[in-house]
């Protein structure tokens, strides 16, 4: 069997209707990735017994898990009725009041050496970030899954599959209402970078099995950080306040979809209705403009809204 190069590797994903099970007719989506290192992690045991020997003579497989990272630009291209960006972000934010997150499968082409399928992938954590100097907006998903199947027949790479356009930082906008929740004076800020951090805290259970049988989500934590130029005392005043103040923030991200939907852009609007400031720090050097790094913790409103709601549209 001949060797193959890394550039020959490619991935398709599809939603699952039942955790860990390939649907009868999956809707596959081609996703160019910058990193996909999800793989089987073996958990072995060695006995510590009085055997009269110094050297180990026994090794047993206790269980194995499927875990790793998927990293890619945030893509606005639409396939299967939604954008690639929405496919993954919806998975990360699914089941806000339940145990069972939405799961998906990934099929990885390794040029026939061992083409494989990963079933039952759920998002343990998700980071969406961008910075002015970097240009594009990226996502990084920490994934945990049920099982791996090797030697499969993967989806063919279409000759007409173009590389989708990425969301660009230059097309993003951020506004904050410093009057507090329900205020009427949102203010736009020229920001330099941002990161949304979603932690789902998945808990694997093996249940008399060597592969994961249950993978419920525990307490969810959502945080937002962004860096801005220091132009006034707005954030200093928030930081030194003795009150438990809450604010609202809206972050809109836009990416060209290449004609795969109406208009020109896919837009994701991230709304944080209750978000208190956690920490504030200033960066200043002789040859740079002074900046502020702000860190926020998202809280669920006492309503049907979530601590983070995402609205998808095209424009």
Secondary structure, DSSP 8 states (H G I E B T S, - for coil): -----GGG-EEEEEE-SBTTB--TT---EE---SEE--EEEEEEE------S-SS----EEEEEEEEEEEEEE-B--EETTEEHHHHHHHHHT--TTSS----EEEEEE-TTSS-EEEEEEEEEEEEEEEETTT-BEEEEEEEEESEEEES-------TT-----B-BGGG-EEEEETT-TT-S--EE--EEEEEEEEE--EEEE-SSSSS--EEEE---EEEEEEEEE--SSHHHHHHH-SS---EEEEEEEEEE-TTSSSSSEEEEEEEEEEEEEEEEEEE--TTS--EEEEEEEEE--SSS--SSEEEEEE-
